[in-house]
Amino acid sequence: MELRNGPVSIFQLFFSSLKTANQAFGSALALLLMMIGLFILLFGICLGISYLNRPLGMAVVQLPVPLVITFLQLVFNTACVLLVASRFEQTGITAYDSFRSSIVPTVYFVITSLILGAFSAAVMFLLSFLHSAAAVAAGTILLWLLFLPFCFTLQALILRNEGPISAMKYSWDLATRNYMRILLTFVAILLFFILLVLAAFCILKAFLPPAYAPLFSAHGTSMMPVLLPLFFVQLSKVQLILLGIVSAALGIYVMLFFHAVLTGLFLTLDYDQRATDNRQSSVLDDTLSVPQRPSADVMTQIEVKQASVRTGAEEVPDTARHLEQVYRAKEHLAQVLEEEEDRMPTILFDEDMAKQLAENEEQMRQNQEAAAQSKENNEPKTIKISDKTL
């Protein structure tokens, strides 16, 4: 998908997002292993502190560890956006570079999340006083529609190097201009995941043993807490490990696909908006660069001012000539060229040159007279024959 060719269809966007998620999957796994290694290192340091000083160590383990896990999850989320964006733009980036470049935008994203979260929490608190489930549901939908233009905040933070407030404004300006397109894209993503869940449901129903059939019945929800532990107990350790790896890989791929759809849509709309702004600015620059001929009324006023300058302002004789040079540039240029042509003989042919030319002309006249005289002397004399008869 060529991002700079303007908006694309949802089908093209989904197909390109699947391809991009597939390309970024290996880097995302390497990034995940890096995160796990970093977490193990930090957790080991906390355990060492708790071993040396148990009261302080327990406080260190209990408080920072959940915060570190949450922050690393957000860094991984931000780095995935950078990975899929680099695949879209075909620039390429390593897992370490994506991790390093995502730390500061993650901190900014936490700030924007706190701002939007505080506002949404205040709205939901006010909705709770209505004591109506329908009103709360309607208010939640309206709140989601209101917050939809902020969906590109993370992309603006990581891809356009914006600050927290400027990223929210950047996302709002871009999304409000393309609100319906973004809304339809989110609806398409929701339908896609619903179809994906239904497909997984059908596959499980077809391959699971009959003993777990109640999970897929109308009363399956009440039986799930009992049957699912029994299912996992029957699996061996190797099967559990493989199931965990497959589940984690599937979750990472789904997250990459979701980020790829939003990032691809953001880049497409952003490039299209920038191209439109550049065209408008170039047209405006061309319009400003072309000198506009004054209207008839303005020319009349100029002529009146010229006449008044010629008659009543003897102390400034160059003002009228200056106005003619400014507003009648072509006529002034033709007049100057004509005057220069008239001055050419005066400048080039001075008195000495004129005297020399006169002498040359006199010499040429004398040469011509001498040549004529010489020709006349050299001609033979004619003999006149008498016409008288013998």
C-alpha positions in Angstrom: 0.0 0.0 0.0 1.5 3.3 -1.1 0.7 5.7 1.7 1.2 8.9 -0.3 -1.3 8.1 -3.0 -4.2 9.2 -0.8 -7.0 7.3 1.1 -7.4 3.6 0.3 -10.3 1.3 0.7 -10.9 -0.6 4.0 -10.2 -3.9 2.2 -6.8 -2.7 1.1 -6.1 -1.3 4.5 -6.9 -4.6 6.2 -4.9 -6.6 3.7 -1.9 -4.4 4.1 -2.3 -4.4 7.9 -2.2 -8.3 7.9 0.9 -8.2 5.7 2.6 -5.6 7.9 1.7 -7.5 11.1 3.3 -10.6 9.6 6.5 -8.6 8.8 6.7 -7.0 12.2 5.9 -10.2 14.1 9.6 -11.4 14.5 10.7 -8.0 15.8 7.8 -7.9 18.2 8.8 -11.3 19.6 12.4 -10.1 20.0 11.1 -7.0 21.8 8.9 -9.2 24.1 11.9 -11.3 25.0 13.9 -8.1 25.7 11.1 -6.9 28.0 10.9 -10.2 29.8 14.7 -10.1 30.4 14.5 -6.6 31.7 11.7 -7.5 34.0 13.6 -10.5 35.4 16.6 -8.3 36.0 14.6 -5.7 37.9 12.7 -8.3 39.8 16.0 -9.9 40.8 17.3 -6.6 42.1 14.1 -6.1 44.2 14.4 -9.6 45.6 18.0 -8.9 46.5 17.0 -5.8 48.4 14.3 -7.7 50.2 16.8 -10.4 51.2 19.2 -7.8 52.6 16.5 -5.7 54.4 13.2 -7.6 54.7 10.9 -4.8 55.8 12.2 -2.4 53.1 12.6 -5.2 50.6 9.0 -6.3 50.8 7.8 -2.7 50.3 10.2 -2.4 47.3 8.8 -5.7 45.8 5.1 -4.9 46.4 5.0 -1.3 45.2 7.3 -1.0 42.1 6.8 -4.4 40.5 3.2 -3.8 39.4 4.1 -0.3 38.2 7.1 -1.6 36.3 5.0 -4.3 34.7 2.3 -1.8 33.6 5.0 0.6 32.3 6.7 -2.1 30.3 3.4 -3.2 28.8 2.8 0.4 27.7 6.3 0.6 26.2 5.8 -2.6 24.3 2.5 -1.3 23.0 4.2 2.0 21.9 7.1 0.1 20.3 4.7 -2.0 18.3 3.2 1.1 16.8 6.8 2.2 15.8 7.5 -1.3 14.3 4.4 -1.4 12.1 4.9 2.2 11.0 8.5 1.4 9.9 7.2 -1.5 7.9 4.6 0.7 6.3 7.2 3.3 5.3 9.8 0.6 4.5 12.4 2.2 6.7 13.1 -0.7 9.0 14.0 -0.5 12.7 15.5 -3.0 15.2 13.7 -4.1 18.3 16.3 -2.3 20.5 15.8 1.0 18.6 12.1 0.7 18.9 12.3 0.1 22.6 14.7 3.0 23.1 12.6 5.4 21.0 9.4 4.5 22.8 10.2 5.3 26.4 9.6 9.1 26.3 6.4 8.8 24.1 5.1 6.2 26.6 5.5 8.8 29.4 3.6 11.3 27.3 1.0 8.7 26.5 0.5 8.1 30.3 -0.1 11.9 30.7 -2.7 12.0 27.9 -4.4 8.8 29.2 -4.7 10.4 32.7 -6.2 13.6 31.2 -8.8 11.7 29.1 -9.4 9.2 31.8 -10.1 11.9 34.4 -12.7 13.5 32.0 -14.3 10.2 31.2 -14.5 9.2 34.9 -16.2 12.5 35.7 -18.7 11.9 33.0 -19.4 8.3 34.1 -19.8 9.5 37.7 -22.4 12.0 36.6 -24.2 9.3 34.5 -24.4 7.0 37.6 -26.8 9.4 39.2 -29.4 8.8 36.5 -30.1 5.3 37.9 -30.9 4.0 34.5 -29.0 1.3 32.6 -30.2 2.6 29.2 -29.1 6.1 30.0 -25.7 4.9 31.2 -25.3 2.8 28.0 -26.3 5.7 25.8 -24.0 8.0 27.6 -21.1 5.5 27.3 -21.7 5.3 23.5 -21.8 9.1 23.2 -18.7 9.4 25.3 -16.9 6.9 23.0 -18.0 8.8 19.9 -16.8 12.0 21.5 -13.4 10.5 22.3 -13.0 8.9 18.9 -11.0 11.8 17.4 -8.3 11.2 20.0 -7.6 7.7 18.6 -4.4 8.9 16.8 -2.8 10.4 19.9 -0.3 7.6 20.3 0.6 7.8 16.6 1.1 11.5 16.9 3.4 11.0 19.9 5.6 8.3 18.4 5.6 9.3 14.7 5.3 13.1 14.7 7.3 13.8 18.0 4.4 15.8 19.5 4.0 16.6 23.2 1.0 15.4 25.2 -1.3 18.4 24.6 -0.1 19.0 21.0 -0.5 15.3 20.2 -4.1 15.4 21.4 -4.7 18.5 19.3 -3.0 16.9 16.3 -5.2 13.8 16.5 -8.3 15.9 17.0 -7.6 18.1 13.9 -6.8 15.1 11.7 -9.7 12.9 12.9 -12.4 15.5 12.8 -11.7 16.1 9.1 -12.1 12.3 8.4 -14.6 11.4 11.2 -16.9 9.1 9.2 -14.0 7.2 7.6 -12.5 6.5 11.0 -15.8 5.5 12.4 -16.4 3.0 9.6 -12.9 1.6 10.1 -13.6 1.0 13.7 -16.9 -0.7 12.9 -15.1 -2.9 10.4 -12.4 -3.8 13.0 -15.2 -4.8 15.4 -17.0 -6.9 12.8 -13.6 -8.5 11.9 -12.9 -9.6 15.5 -16.5 -10.8 16.0 -16.0 -13.0 12.9 -12.7 -14.2 14.2 -14.2 -15.2 17.6 -17.0 -17.0 15.9 -14.5 -18.9 13.7 -12.5 -19.9 16.8 -15.7 -20.9 18.6 -16.7 -23.2 15.7 -13.3 -24.8 15.5 -13.2 -25.5 19.2 -16.7 -27.0 19.1 -15.7 -29.3 16.3 -12.5 -30.6 17.8 -13.1 -30.6 21.6 -14.3 -33.8 23.2 -18.0 -34.3 23.8 -17.5 -33.9 27.5 -16.9 -30.2 27.0 -20.0 -29.7 24.8 -21.9 -27.8 27.7 -19.4 -25.0 27.2 -21.0 -24.2 23.9 -24.6 -24.5 25.1 -26.9 -21.9 26.5 -25.9 -22.8 30.0 -22.2 -23.0 29.2 -21.3 -19.9 31.1 -22.3 -21.5 34.4 -20.3 -24.7 33.6 -17.2 -22.9 32.3 -15.5 -22.4 35.8 -15.8 -26.2 36.3 -15.0 -27.6 32.9 -12.1 -25.4 31.9 -9.9 -26.3 34.9 -10.6 -30.0 34.2 -9.5 -29.4 30.6 -6.2 -27.9 31.6 -5.5 -30.5 34.2 -5.7 -33.2 31.6 -3.0 -31.6 29.5 0.7 -32.4 30.1 3.3 -29.7 30.9 4.6 -29.7 27.3 1.0 -29.2 26.0 0.4 -26.4 28.5 3.6 -24.7 27.5 2.8 -25.0 23.8 -0.7 -23.7 24.4 0.6 -20.7 26.3 3.1 -19.9 23.5 0.4 -20.2 20.8 -2.0 -18.0 22.8 0.7 -15.4 23.4 1.8 -15.4 19.8 -1.9 -15.1 18.7 -2.4 -12.2 21.1 0.7 -10.4 19.8 -0.4 -10.9 16.2 -3.9 -9.5 16.9 -2.4 -6.5 18.7 0.0 -5.9 15.8 -2.9 -6.1 13.4 -5.0 -3.6 15.4 -2.0 -1.2 15.6 -1.3 -1.7 11.9 -4.8 -0.7 10.9 -4.8 2.5 13.0 -1.3 3.4 12.0 -1.8 2.8 8.3 -5.0 4.9 8.4 -3.2 7.6 10.3 -0.3 7.7 7.9 -2.6 7.7 4.8 -4.8 10.5 6.1 -1.8 12.5 7.4 0.1 12.3 4.1 -3.1 13.2 2.2 -3.8 16.2 4.5 -0.2 17.4 4.2 -0.3 17.2 0.4 -3.5 19.2 0.4 -2.1 21.8 2.6 1.1 22.0 0.5 -1.0 22.4 -2.7 -3.1 25.2 -1.1 0.0 27.0 0.2 1.7 26.7 -3.2 -1.4 28.1 -5.0 -1.5 30.9 -2.4 2.2 31.7 -3.0 1.7 31.7 -6.7 -1.2 34.1 -6.3 0.8 36.4 -4.1 3.8 36.3 -6.4 1.8 37.4 -9.5 1.6 41.2 -9.6 -2.0 42.3 -9.8 -2.9 45.1 -12.2 -4.7 47.9 -10.5 -8.4 48.3 -11.3 -9.8 51.1 -13.3 -10.8 53.1 -10.2 -7.3 52.8 -8.8 -5.8 53.9 -12.1 -8.1 56.9 -12.2 -7.0 57.9 -8.7 -3.4 57.4 -9.7 -3.8 59.7 -12.7 -5.5 62.3 -10.5 -2.6 62.1 -8.0 -0.1 62.3 -10.9 -1.8 65.4 -12.2 -1.8 67.0 -8.8 1.8 66.2 -8.3 2.8 67.7 -11.6 0.8 70.9 -10.9 1.2 71.5 -7.2 4.4 69.9 -6.0 7.2 71.7 -7.8 9.6 71.0 -4.9 9.3 67.2 -5.6 9.6 66.9 -9.4 10.5 63.2 -9.4 7.3 62.0 -7.7 5.2 61.9 -10.9 8.0 60.2 -12.8 8.3 57.6 -9.9 4.5 56.9 -10.1 4.8 56.3 -13.8 7.7 53.9 -13.4 5.8 51.9 -10.8 2.4 51.6 -12.4 3.4 51.8 -16.0 6.6 49.7 -16.0 6.3 48.5 -19.6 5.8 52.0 -21.1 8.7 53.3 -19.0 11.0 50.5 -20.1 10.2 51.2 -23.8 10.8 54.9 -23.4 14.2 54.3 -21.7 15.3 51.9 -24.4 14.3 54.4 -27.1 16.2 57.1 -25.4 19.2 54.9 -25.1 19.0 54.1 -28.8 18.9 57.8 -29.6 22.0 58.4 -27.5 24.0 55.7 -29.1 25.4 57.8 -32.0 26.3 60.6 -29.6 28.1 58.3 -27.3 29.9 56.2 -29.9 30.8 58.7 -32.5 32.6 61.7 -31.0 34.3 64.6 -32.9 37.6 62.8 -33.6 35.8 59.8 -35.1 33.5 62.1 -37.2 36.7 63.9 -38.5 38.3 60.6 -39.4 35.1 59.5 -41.2 35.1 62.8 -43.2 38.7 62.3 -44.2 38.0 58.8 -45.3 35.1 59.9 -47.4 37.2 62.6 -49.0 40.0 60.1 -49.7 37.5 57.7 -51.3 36.1 60.5 -53.5 39.6 61.5 -54.7 40.4 57.9 -55.4 37.2 57.5 -57.4 38.0 60.7 -59.4 41.6 59.5 -60.1 40.3 56.2 -61.3 37.9 57.8 -63.6 40.5 60.2 -65.0 42.9 57.3 -65.6 40.3 55.3 -67.4 39.5 58.2 -69.7 43.2 58.7 -70.6 43.8 55.1 -71.4 40.9 54.8 -73.9 42.0 54.9 -77.6 41.2 57.9 -79.8 38.4 57.3 -82.3 39.0 58.1 -86.0 36.3 59.9 -87.8 35.6 58.6 -91.2 34.3 61.1 -93.8 31.0 60.4 -95.2 31.9 61.9 -98.5 32.1 59.5 -101.4 34.9 59.3 -103.8 
